[in-house]
Amino acid sequence: MVMNRSFSDGSGLTSSHNRLNKYGDRPPSKHSGSFLPQANHSTEERFLLLSFSDWPALQPALFALVLLCYLLTLAGNSTLVLLAVRDPRLHTPMYYFLCHLELVDAGFTTSVAPALLASLCGAELWLPRAGCLAQLCTSLALGSVECLLRAVMALDRAAAVVHPLRHAKLASPRRCRALACAAWLGGLANSAAQSALLAARPLCAPHLLNHFICELPALLQLACGGGRDATERRMFAALVVILLLPSAVILASYGAVARAICGMRSWGGRRKALGTCGSHLTAVCLFYGSAIYTYLQPTRRYDQGRGKFASLFYTVVTPALNPLIYTLRNKEVKGAARKLLGSVGRGQAGR
């Protein structure tokens, strides 16, 4: 854990320190560039999230990007869920798990985007300790559920390609519901455990985060008091389980898929399998790459300035891309969309 943190790389941090003085908090030392550890574990603790105030020239472009991604996430995910529910052709295990993933993505982005948009317009992001921990718990829960869901989806794709004749039995509705429930319960349990560990730690003042969200690595840098290393080790072990184990399942699943595709004689079957699994693998790489960079590095080496850009990618950008990645070349989804638009058009004409 790092108790002395330097923010010399941000050009807009001086104004943020002046804002801290206005609220009576203690600024970092001008001579050393580090924070003096002051434990203050009261219920009156508040955290100032600097968001992207150290990149003022970039804020208009970031505002447009975040707003566009948020609208795409809400529109794309809700449309995909609606199509999967209404069209019987999409009542398959793949779209069942995809609906869960789209709901997670919509909630994940909604927990971040509105406050981020406000901060990019110049608003100050002050959060009480309870609000910061609630945001942490929500983001950890939804992120953990997404990790597990992606592993389950990889298993389903492997079963569909490697054992096509047994896929209906292997991915029965009852088994799909059980796997989805296990993903949700596992994600919630991981979030509750890590949030409880952090909630028990005193955090050093001033409570300044060079971030747009109360994220675990940034908050761990504020932890002070005894037992910090033990807490970090337990949290790191939990993160390894929730990130690396699903990654291993995904790699093993797609390894089996690759072997099965190489053994196919039909070029049409190969192309269909590659199209479906390729889109899944693309989405997996986008999500896991940024998440692993953020969480699986020692807290002492975590740079909040770079970390917030990686977090922006997997909390805002990737959820907006998921509906496009999964449906852009998908004939079933395109057919369901045309059918829905046709029924809506006929309903309007009949009025």
N, C-alpha and C positions, 0 to 999 in steps of 0.2 A: 504494500500500500504506500502511496506517496502522500506525505504530509506537506511537503514544500513543492508548490506547483508554479511553473513559470508561464506567463502569458505574453512574453515578449514578441511572439510572432503575430499578434493581432493589432492592426492599425487602429481599430475603433474601440479598443478596450479602455482607453483613458476616459472617454466620455462615460463608459459604463461604470468605472470606478467613481466618477463624480456623482453618478446617480446613486451609488451605494452610500456615499457620504450624506446625501440628502435624506436618506432614510435612517441614518444613524448607525449604519453598520461599519465595521472596521475594514479599511482598505488594505491591500497588500503593501508591504514595505517598498518604498521607492528605491531604496538602495540595494536591497537584495533581490527584489522581484519575486518574493515568495510570500506565502500566507503564514502568519503565525498561528499555530494550532490553538484554538480556543474551543473547548468542549461546551456545547450549549444544547442540551437535550430536552429543552422545554417544549410545551405545546405551541409556543409562540414563534417557533422557528419558521422562517420563510426563505425561499430559494429564488434567486434571480437568474432566469435563463436568458443568456445573451443572444441566443438564436444566431442569426447571421449579421448582427450589428457591426461585426468587425470586417464585413464585406459590403459596405454601403453601395458601391457601384453595381454590385451583383444582385441586390435585393429586388429591383423591378423584374429582372429576368427570372429570378427564383419564384417570385410571386406568380408570374404567368405560368411557369412550369408546374408549380404545386396546384394551382387552381385547375389547370387543364387535366392533370393526372387525377385529381380528386373527382372531377366531373366524369371523366372516363371510367374511373373505378366504380362509381355509383351506377352509372348508366349501363356499362358493360356487364358488371356482375349481376345486377338485378334482371337484366334482359336474359342472361344465360340461365339464371335460376328459373325465371318464368317459362322459358322454352322447355327446360328439362322437366318441369312439373306438368306442363300442358300436353306435350307431345309424347305419345306412347313409345315412339321409336327411340326416345332418349331415356327410357326407363331401364337403364343398364347400370351395372356396378360402377363403370367409369364415370358416368355423369352423376351418379349418386354421391360419390366422393368429391367430384368437382363442385357440386352444389355446396357441400360443407366448406370446401376451400374458398369459394367465392364469398360466402358469408363471413368467414374469418377475415378475408382481405378487406371487405367493406368495413367491418368493425375496427380492424387494425388501423386503416387510414383515417377513419372518422375520429379515432382517439388522438390523432396527431395533427391532422391538416387544419382544422378551424383555428386552433391556437397559433399554429405556425403562420397561417395567413395573416392573422391579426398582428403578430410580431413583425412580419415583413412590411406591414403598413406603418410601423413606428410604435406600436403599443408595447409597453413593458410587460414581460411575462414574470409575474410574481406568483409563486405557489406556496401555500403553507405546507408544512411537513406531511400532514395527512394527505393533502392533495397530490403531493409529489409521489408518495408511496402508493397511492391509489393508481396514478398513471403508470408507475413502474409495474405494479401487479397486473394491470390490464395488458400492457404491451408484452410482458413476459408470458402471460397466459396465452394470448392469441398467437404470439410467435412460436411458442412451444407446440401448440396444437397444429400449427401449419407444418412444423418440422415432422411431426408424427404422421399427419395426413399425407404428406408427400411420399413418405416411406410406404404407407399403405397403398397409395396409388401405384407406386412402382411394383409392388408385389402383385397387384391386380393385373397390370400390363404384362408382367412376366408370365402369370398364369394363363392369360388370354393368348399369348404368342407361343409359349412352350407347350401348353396342354390345352389346345383349343376345344377338343372334344369333351374335356372334363371341366372346362371353365365354369359352365353353368352350375355345376355341383360345388366346385371349390369356392365360387363367389356367390353362394346362395344369399337371398335377402336377409335371412337371420344372421349369417356370418358377417355380412356387410354392416348391418346395424351394430353388431358387437364390436367390430373393428373401429367404426366411427366413434362409438361411445368410449372405447379404450383410448383413442387419440384425445378426445376432449378431457377425459378424467386425468390422463397422464399430463397433459399440458397444464391443467388447473393445479394439480398436485405439485408440479415443478415450480410454478409461479408462487404458490402459497409458501412453499419451503424456503425459497430464496428471498422472498419479500420479508418473511418472518426473521430470517437471519440478519438482514440489513436493518430492519426496524429495531432490533435489539442493540444496534451499534450507535454510540454517540457520534455526531458529525461535527467537524470543526467549522468554526466561523472564520471568515465571512462565507455565507452559503452562496457562492457564485459558480454557476455552471456555464461553460462556453459551449452550449448545446441548445437544441430546441425541444428536448424531451428529457425527462428524468430517467436516464438510462443507467443500467447497472454499473458499467465500468466507470462512468463519470461520477456517480455517487460514491463508489468504493474509494475514489481518490480523496474524498472528504472524511473518511472514517478515521477516528482517532481512539486512543485508549488501548488497553492491553487486549491481547488475543486477536489482533487484526489479521495476522498471517494465517491463523487457524481458520478464521471465518472465510478468508479469501480462498484457501485450499478447498474447503467444503463447497463453496459456490462454484469454483472451477471444476470440481469433479462432477457436480450436477450438470454444468454446461457441456462438459465432454459427453456425458450420457445422452443429453437431449439433442446434441448436434452431430456428434461423430457416429453414434450407433445407427441413427436413421440414415446417415450418409453411407455407412457400410452396407446397410440393407439395400439401399438404392443402387450402389455400385454392383453388388452381387446380383441383383435382379436384372439390371441391364446387361451384365456380363452373360447371363443365361439367355437373354433376349438376342444378343449379338450372335451367340452360337447357334441359336435356333434359326435366325435369319440366314446365316451362312449355309445352313443345311436345306433351305427351301429350294425347290426346283422351279416354282412358279415366280416369274418376275413381278406379276401383279400382286401376289401375296407379299413379296419382299417390299415392294413400294408402299403398300398399305401399312405394313408393320413399321417400316422406317418413318413414315409420315406421322403416325400416331405417337410412337415412342420418342421420335426426335423432338416433337413439340414439348413433351413432358420433360425430357432431359434438358432442353434449353431453359425452361422455367426453373428447373431445379438448380442449374448452375448459376443463374442470376440471383436467386434467393440465397443459396448456401454460401456463395462466394463472399457476398457482403456481410452476411451474418457471422461467418467464421472469422473474417477479418476483425469484426467489431468485438466479439466476445472471447475468442480463443487466443488471447495474447495477455502477457502479464500486465497487471494494473500499472506497474511502474513505467511501462513503455507505452501505455495508452495515451494517445494525443487527441484531446477533445476537438481541436480544430479540424483535423483530418477525419476523426471518427464521426462527426456530425454529417459529413458528406456521404460516408458509407451508410449511415443510418437513414439518411434521406432516400437513398436508393432502394433499400429493402422495405421501408415503411410507406413510401409514396409512389415511387416509380414502378417497381416490380408489380404491385397489385393492379396498376393500370394496364400493364402489358399482358398480364395473365389471360384476360378474356380474348385478346387478339392472338396470342400464341396458341391457345387451345382451340380456337374456332376458325382461324383465318383460312385453313385448307381443309376444313371439316365439312364433308358433304351432308352429313346428318343434321348438323346445326343449321347450315344454310337452307336445307329443305324445310326444317321446322320453322325457321324465320319466315320463309316465303309462304308457308301454310298459314302462319299466324297473321301476317300482313294481308293475305288474301281473305281470311275470315273477317278481319276488321274492315277491309274495304267493302265486302258484301254486306256487312252489318250497316255501314254508313249509307250504302246505296239503297238499302231497304227501308230507310226511315222516310 
